[in-house]
């Protein structure tokens, strides 16, 4: 009988399987999303949900249980700091699995597993509010935009003339040589003495 033997074996020994999932769950909390095969992602979801539940509990015993699973202390610290703000209102379902298709090398089905938080829902509501005033702003500027176009054309002509003058001063061979103040004063002194 297979009582209390839930979970996929994934053709690995139990020690290899636990080491793999410990590494994967550490990477998931460190980077907020990872790419893996479908079956591993489904099994990883169980590990991640369990750790987030521990982090929401937030006491010392829960932290020590999480440290027994997650490989890096700073990842556990980050998880416990953000858990109440990020996942506090949810009773579960902290991860999302998005199917990406098949891997080119072996055609294995690949998925993206990522952490979900409540903040994107709030952002969607604010986008709707911002969309209505943005439509009004779009209606008003077209008439000034038409007026601005003729103003830009003379500026570009001025810039072209300024560039031409700069080019003339940089290349004295093409234009008349300019006299410096010292040479002009020397010529004045020489003329009266003649």
Secondary structure by P-SEA (a helix, b strand, c coil): cccccccccccccaaaaaaaaaaaaaaaaaccbbbbcaaaaaaaaaaaaaaaaaaaaccaaaaaaaaaccccaaaaaaaaaaccccccccccccbbbbbcccccccccbbbbbbbbcaaaaaaaaaaaaaaaaaaaaaacaaaaaaaaaaaaaaaaaaaaaaaaaaaaaaccccccccccaaaaaaaaaaaaac
